[in-house]
C-alpha cells in the first residue's frame, strides 16, 4: 500500500481501527499517544494520517489484523 493510498483512505482506516477495539476517541488517543481532537480530525479527514503513523497506531492497538481497502495488515510475533 502506498503512502498516498493510506492518506486518502486514512479517515476510514482510523475509524475502522477504533471501532474494532470498541474504544472511545479519547481512549483510542491515550493508547496511541494523541488527544481526542486529533483522533476526531483523523476520522473526519480534517487531518491526513501518514502511512507511518497508521502503522504506529496499529501496532499499539489490541487488534491482530485489519483489512483496509483490500490490504490485510497482520501483526507478527
Secondary structure as UniProt FT lines:
FT   HELIX           3..21
FT   HELIX           25..32
FT   HELIX           36..44
FT   HELIX           51..60
FT   STRAND          65..68
FT   TURN            69..70
FT   STRAND          71..74
//
